[in-house]
Amino acid sequence: MIRDVKIGGGGVAEVVIGEGRPLTLIAGPCAIESEEHSLFMCAEIKAICEKLGVQYVFKSCYNKDCRSSHRSFLGLGLDEGLPILAKVREVHKVPVTSDVSYVEWVDDTAKVVDLIQIPAYLSRQTALLMAAGATGKPVHIKKGQYMGPWNMKNAALKVAAQGNDKILLTDRGTFFGYNMLVNDMRCFRIMRETGYPVGYDVTHSIQLPESLGTSSGGQREFIPDLMRAALGAGVDFLFMEVHDEPAKALCDATTQLPLKYLEPLLTQAVAFYELRREMGPIEITE
């Protein structure tokens, strides 16, 4: 049985992720580029989600500490980025989330966001997971590219040990040699055995890590195929990075989904999500 995880409320929409709940999308630009751009992107994505009956959480990061090069855009930083997330939350009345890379940032971030996100590279960082759990806010843990899905139980337990069972788990691909990720559709069922809702990071999963030398490449053409496969495998929510002009994005320019494709993609997503719920799982026990 998958438990419900509630995100938001208190002046913004309440999103409930869990078994039998409507499809949820966590999405936005990879990094916060400006207040104007964040407000625009949230408005566009929110309108599409409302049209299709999809629950929505806005995501954009104030710091991207895992960039390939120190010369890459790392974000606007805590002091400038958090007020922008607060503004998006206030204006559009949707829950917001951002990566947290350091224990020292957790408390300030928790004062603004509705969902604390742990980056994949840091999904084994005990102090970070425990600090996030101690805030009482829902915690979204990305599966490390170097981890097996069964190992995510230990990551979740670090948060749960703080008395916080509001946990989401997401796969974003697994390293396959150098500069390559593969997606193992078994991982969703394995991670769901924890009892927590499980999601799929569609856009990071098509990344080719550091394949461009000082940045990562990507294969956006595979986004629809992998998304449909993950929905068929039983995910409870989707994660995507979306940008109106990816070629001009300051972060992950090769992997963010162009905004113009979001509505047709989500239309298919809802259809696949509802079909799987209607058909139910087939349990092979022998």
C-alpha positions, 0 to 999 in steps of 0.5 A: 500500500502506497501512502499519501504525501500531502504537499502545499496547503496553507494558502496554496493548492494542496497536492496529494501524491499517492495511489489512486490520486490524480497524476502530479507534475513537478516541473519548471526551469532547471535553475531560477534565471529571474523573477520574471521568467519564473513567474512566466514559466509557472503560469504557463505550466500551471495553465496546462496542468489545470486544463488536463486535470494534473496536480502541479508543483513548481520546481526551480533551483536557486543553486546547482552545485553539481554542474560539470564546470566551475565556470557554468551558471550555478544559480542566483544563490540562496539570498536572491533565489528563495524570495523568487520562489516565495513570489511564485508561490504567492502569485500563482498559489502553487506549491514550490520546491528546490534542490538543497545541497548543504545542511546549512541551507536546509532551514532557510529553504524549508521556510519558503518551499513546500517540498525539499528536494535532495539531488541525486548526487547527494542521495546518500548524504546522511546529515543532509537527509536527516536535516531535511527530515527534521524540518517536517516538510515533505522530502523528495529524494532523487535516486543516485545514478550510482545506486540500485533501487533497493538502496533507496530504502536506506535513504528514506529511512534516514528521513523517516528516522526524524519522525517524517514519513512524508517522502517521495522517491524518484528515479533519474537513470543509472550510470552505464559506463561513461557519459551514459544513463540507462533506465531500468523500469523494474526500479519503480516497482522495487522502490514502491516496496518502501510504501512511498510514492515513486516518480520518474525524472523524465528529462534528466534520464535522457542526459549524457553526463559531461559528454560535451566536456564542460557540460552534459548533452542529452537526447530529448527525442527519447522523452516521450518513449521513456515517459510512457514506459515509466507510466506503464511501470506504475509511477505516481508522479512525473518530474520534468525540467521545462523551458520556453527557450531551452537553447538559451537556458542557463542550465541543462540546455540540451535536456530541458523539455521545450514548453511547446511540447508540454501539453501534448506530452502531458495529454498522453501522460494522463491517458497512460496513467489512467489506463494503467489505474483502470487495468490494475497490476498483473501479479505473477506469483509463481 
